Amino acid sequence: MNTDESAMTPAEPETEVIDPELDEDEVVLGPPSAEESLRYFGVDFDVEGLVRRFQRKELIVPRFDPAEPENQGTGYAGFQRGFVWGKRQMDRFIESILLGYPVPGIFLVELKSRQYLVLDGQQRLTTLRDFFKGEIQTEKGAREFVLEYAAPPFKGKSYKTLEAADKRVLNNALIQATVTLPVGESGKLAIYTLFERINSGGTQLKDQQIRVAIFPGHATQLVRALNLDPNWRVLFGPKHRDLRDQELILRYLALKRVAITMSEGNDPDASSFKPPMATFMSTYLADNEEMGQDELEREKREFQSACSLLVEAVPEGNALRRNNVINAARADSILAGLTLAIRKGSSLDVSRVRSAMEVLERDTVYLENTQKSTSHRGSVKNRLLATIAAFSGE
């Protein structure tokens, strides 16, 4: 466990979300072909040039906060978490370059502006920039960046006090970058798929953190807005560092489309759902980068009404939980069924919702389809049908 002063620790325990899905025997919706959807090439940057480009904002690290200036005009939304390396990691990285050891490369997406979006490499770039600048930010403010966790002759050195030969070694060291360009309609989904598969570092980004960068449209903005609802916060708990709360909302929105089609009798077998669930959710974002204002407002009203009813109907915000853990399949079906009933104008009140929840708790088929193979079509169909019936009173 990292105990360095600059390491980040959550202020509150994070909500545990379980998803017992098993997709190994029914993977229908495959990823796009990289050959058709991506172009990529390698570039070697010298460290001094890389730092200079980073300082000039030619290399952009998009943050989770979409209001940050670096996110504007890129065509992508913020996805990177804040800086998480401790001082020991920073010092050892700089020392490795000074000693001539190879260091991991970075991963960039070329934008139309010829700037580069940093998909992987934030910690390394930020460390290099701060060392060249000679200043490191801590919780107590800025202080001089000197190498504390390095062996002689580098221990105690800053960039300014390095020997001239050592400074040249650092300046001229090469870091390899893989640059990719999305091509065609499936380009962004291909970038998501590629990064999902290469993202295996020590501070690994999760699926939803990648999605919000690749698909910055109206659906992603809707998910962010719903995540601020106060009753949703009661149901879920504190905001999740890995965006599991936003992912759960996205999952519900994507499956709600399936529930609507099923309730209209057009898709009794849930064939509009295609596993795996992760790709299905990404496809929903890709298909809904543009949404009408009326639709956005209706989704907000229905979600807010559903969360309010669930908070009142089930004590202590436990409507989506079992044994204090949120079950993703339980949550997606309850929210889909309840909001669909609200949309249809069913006469729902707290008592009706409480009764429906009790019905679901006694439904062994429903419970089974929230506990195993939850991304199979049959499981999706059965649990959505159960919640549609329970909340509509059928």
N, C-alpha and C positions, 0 to 999 in steps of 0.2 A: 504494500500500500504506500502511495506517495505521500509524504508528510511535509514536503517543501512548502514554503510560505506562499508561493503563487499558485499552488494546486487549488482547484475548485472543488468545493464540497457542497452538496445540496442542503438547503436550510431545513427542509422538511422531508420525511420519508416519502418515497415515490410510490404511487399506486401500482400494484402488481396486476398485470393483464395477462391472462392465459388464453391461448388459442390452440386447442387440441386438434387442429386440422391435419389431415394426412392426404397428400396429393399424389403419392407415388404411383397409384394405379389409374389416375384419371387426369392427366395433364392435356388439356384440349387447346388452350390458347397459348401458342408458343411465342417466343420473342422474335422481333424482326431480324432479318438477315443483316449482319454487319456489312457484308459486301455491297448490299444495295442501299443501306441507310447511313453509312459513315465513311468519311475519308480521314485518315490519320497519318501522321509522320512524326519522326523524331528530330529534336533540335537540342544541341548542346549549348547551354548558356554558361559563360563565366560568371562566377559569384558576384564580382563587382558590377557587371552589367545587369545581372538579375536584380540586385538590390536597387540599382538606379531605376530600372523599369517599375519595380514595386513602389518606389517612392513617387514616381510620376503618375501613378494610377493606371499604368498600362497593364498591370496585373491586378485583377479585382477579386477580392475575397468577399462574396456576398454573405451578409449576416442573416440570422433568423428574422430580425426586425425589418419588415419591408420598407419602413420609413427611412432607413439609413441611406445617406447619399450615394454610397457605393452601389446600391441595388438599382438605382434609377437608370433607365434607358438601356439595360443590358438584354432585355427579353427573357430574363430569368429572375426568379425571386430569391430571397435570402435563404440559405440552407445551412451555412457553417455555424457551428457552435462557437462560443468565445474561445480565447486562447487558453489551453489547458495544460501545457507543459509546465513542469516544475523547473526550478533553477538548475537542478542537477542535470536534467535532460537537455536543457539549453546549453550548458557548459560542455557537456560531453559531445554534443553535436558539433560545436565550434572546434573543439579539440580534435575530433576525428578528421575534420578537413585539414587542420594544421599539420596533422601527422601523416596526411596523404592517403587516408583510408577512403574507399568508395562509400558514398552515401546514397540513400534511396532517391529516385527521381521524383518529379512532380507531374501532375496530370492537369492539362489545360484544355479549355474549349475556346476556339477562336470565334470572336464575335464579328458582326458585320463592320463594326467600327475599327477592326484590327486590334482591339484590346483582347486580353485573354482572361477568361473566367477561371479561377483556381478551383478545381474540383478536389484535388488532393495535393497537399503541400503547405497548407496555411501555417502549421507550427514551425516548419523549417524556414519559410520565407520571413515570418515575423521575427524569429530568432536572429536571422542574419541581418535584417534591417535594424533591429535594436542594438545589435553588437556594433555595427558600423556607426550608428548614431551615438553610441556610448551611453545609452540611457535605457533603463528597464522600468516598466510600470509595475508597481506592487499595490496591495491594498492600502498601504500607508503613503502612497504617492510615488513619484519618480525618484530613482537613485541611480548611481553610476553602475554601468554594466562592466564588471570585472569578472574574470574567470576564477571562481572559488573552488569548483569541483574538477580541477584539472591538475595534472602533474607538472612539475618543473620541466622545461623552462617557461611554461605558459601560465602557471598558477599566479594569480594576482594581476594578470595583464588585462588591459583594455585594448580596444582596437588601436587607439592612439599610441599606446606604450609598447605595442608589439615591435620586435626587431624588424628592420626593413625587409630582410629576406623572408621572415615569417609572414609579414603583411603581403608580400608579393605572392607567396604560396596560397594564401587565402583568396586574394583578389582574382587570381588566375585559375583557381580550381574550377573544374567543370561539373555542372549538374545537368543531368539529362532530363528533358521534358518530352512527354508524349502529348502532341497537339492533335485534337480531333475536331472535325467539322460535321455537323448534322446535315444530312441530305434528304430532301423530300419530306413527305408527310409523316413518315415514321422515324425521322431523324432524332427527334427528342426522346422518343421511347427507346431508341437504340442506345442513346447516350446513357439513359437511366439503366438499361440492362448491362451495358459495359461496365459502368462504374459500380453497380451492385456486385458484379463478379470479381472486380479487381480490388474492391474495398475490403482489405483484410488486415489493415494496420492495427496498431495497439489501441488507437482511439477511433474505433470503427463507427462510421456513420450508419444509421439505421435506414430502413426502406423509406419511411416518411420524410426523413431529413433530405434524402436525395430527391424524392418526388417534388417537394415544394420548390426546388431549384429548377427542375426540368420543365415543370408544368405550372407557370405562374399566373394562369388565367383566372376567369371568374369563379370557377369551381373551387380552386385553391383559396381564393379570397373569401368565398362563402364559408369554407371550413374554418378558416381563421376567425371569422366573425362569430360563428356559432360557438366556438371554443371559449368565447368570453362570456357566454350566458351564465348568470350567477347560479341558476338552478342546476345547470350542467356541472358547474364546479362542485356543487354539493354532491351530485351523483358520482362524479369521477374522483374528485380530490384535487390536490395542488397540481399546477401545470407540470407536465412531464418533460424532463430534459430531452428525451429521445422522441418527443412528439407522439407518444402512443395515444394521448387523448385526441389529437387531431386525426390520427389514423383511424381511430374507432368511429369518429364522426364520418369520415370519408367512406368507410366500409358500410355504414348504415345508409348513406346517401346512394351509393352504388347499388346496394341490394334493394333499396326502396323502389328503384325503377323496375326491378324484377317483380317485386310484390304488386306494383300497380298493374303490370301486364297480366300477371296471374289472376288478380282479382277481377279483371275484365273478361276472363275466360279465353284470352288469346294465347296463353302460354301455360297450360296446366302442368306441364312437365318441367317448368323453369329452364327451358332450353336457351333462353336469353342470357342465362348465367353460364359462363365458360371458365372453369378453373384453369390455372391456379388462382387463388384469391388475390395474391399480390399483383399479378398482371392485370386481373379484372379491375382492380381499383385504379391502377395507373391508366388503363384504357379509359375509364370514366373521366379522369382528369383531362386526358388528351381530347376526348370527344366534347368536353364542356368547357373549353377555354373561353368560349363566348356563351353567355346566358342572358336572357332577357331580364329586365328589371322587375317585371311582374313575377316571374318565376323565382327570382332571388328573394323577393320580399315574402312570397308565399312560403318558401322553404324556411325562412327565418321564423315566421309566425307559427308554423306547425311544430317546428323543433322546440321553440320556447314554450308553447302550450303543453307539449308532451313532457318536457322536463319538469315543468311546474306541477303537473298532475302526478307524476311519478314521485316527486319529493313529498307531496302531501299524502299520497296513498300508502307508501311503504316507509316505515319508521327509519330514522337515522340515515337516510340517503342510500339504503341498501337495495334499491330496486334492480340494479344491474349486477349485484354482487352475490356470491355464495361463499361462505366462510371467509368473508372480508376480502375476497379476490374477485376482480371483474372477469367474467367469462365473455370473450369477444363474440361468440356465436349467440349467446343469450342476449347480449346487448344489441347486436345488429337486428335481431328478429323482433325484440320488444319495441325498439324505436321505430322500425319499419311498420310493424302492424299498428301501433298506436297512432303514428302520424298519418297513416293511410285512413284510419277511422276518423280522425279529425278532419281530413280533407273531404271525406264523404259526408260530413255533417252529422255524424252519429251523435246522439245525445249523451255525451260523456261527462261524468262528474267524478269526483274523488271516489265515491262509493263504487261506481261501475268499474273504474280502473282497478281498485283494490280487489274486487270480485274476479276480474279477468286474470289478475296476477295469481290469485289462489287457484283458479282453474288450470293455469299453465303449470303450477307447481305439482298438480296431481296428474298431469298428462305424461305418462311414461314414455310415449313415442317422442313427444317434444323434448323431454329431458335427455333422452338418448341421442337425439340429433343436435344437441348442443354440447355433447361431451366426447364424441369421436367422429372422425372422418367428416369434419364440419364443412369442408370445402367441396365435397362431392355434391353433384346435382341433386341426388335423392335427399340428402340431409338438408340442403338449402330449401328445397321444395317443402319438405315436411315441417320444418320449423316456421317458415313463413306462413304456410297455410294455417298452422296452429295459432299463431298470434293474430292473423287476420280474422279468424273465426272468434277468438276470445274477445278481442276489443270491439268487434262489430256486433257482438251478441248473437252470432249465427250458431 
